[in-house]
Amino acid sequence: MSYPKSEMAGGGQPMAPVQAQPAAAVDPGQETVVSAYPTQPGMPGAPGGWMAAPAQVPANCPKGLEYLAQVDQLLIKQKVEALEAFTGYETNNKYEILNSLGQRVYHAVEDTCCCTRNCCGSSRPFDMKILNNQNQEVIHLSRPLRCSSCLCPCCLQKVTVEAPPGKVAGYVTQAWSLCKPRMRIENADEETVLRIKGPCCQLNICGDIEFDVYAPDEETYVGRVTKQWSGLGKELFTDADNFGISFPLDLDVNVKATLLGAVFLLDFMFFENNTKKDDKMSKSGYR
């Protein structure tokens, strides 16, 4: 296939699965203490906790992206903020990024000033910090204030993905299209490595909305970004959305990080609805 593959340690062979560490030798006369580490909620590797660190790190892998080398699916869940849900007052978006086992891989926090959030709405420029389980920023996303209309093809949306922060890993660039959403996933040299093609209508009652990911030839299927149906109450009264993303396991980690950045751009462009927020703010006296 033509998509970029990761360079794995050990001559390009897939990494070995994460294995449990052998237990230390115990003196027969000493009382045995059973460790709660493998099953304690919230601990690395435990169900519902943080994903365990990989036993083998791919060659030339940026620090913090080694977790992405182990996964071919991610679930991005936006957190519901109580103040925003009841008043419509726009707060910084927060997300959890999970693997297929429900373990947290990262969490993401928007870093945008109050005035920008509430004046520019979903069109606002933003900085998104993606942090690991030690609260260290491993990926940084930045979106400038640009036009998203098909009438202005020279100034369409673009997100810069840095991993680690300060080093460009790739770009998510909106491609001109009259009706259907189109995105380009570019590497650090701004060369197109993947393309995203979405549906003409981004409204699908009680169903998922799918954005297919293709190789640059637009014929070889690579993966999919899915805006998942979150339930009637959550869809009607909040803008908190759930997304799923799938890609080949051997895809380069920098491209995986850039695809992750594309999810946030799609969320802001098509699903960060401010209509219901304006109604709530008017009723609550904020406007």
Beta strands, then each sheet from edge to edge (+ up, - down):
strand 1: 73-78
strand 2: 94-98
strand 3: 104-110
strand 4: 126-131
strand 5: 137-143
strand 6: 158-162
strand 7: 168-174
strand 8: 182-187
strand 9: 192-197
strand 10: 209-214
strand 11: 221-228
strand 12: 242-246
sheet 1: 1+ 2- 3+ 4- 5+ 6- 7+ 8- 9+ 10- 11+ 12- 1+
end
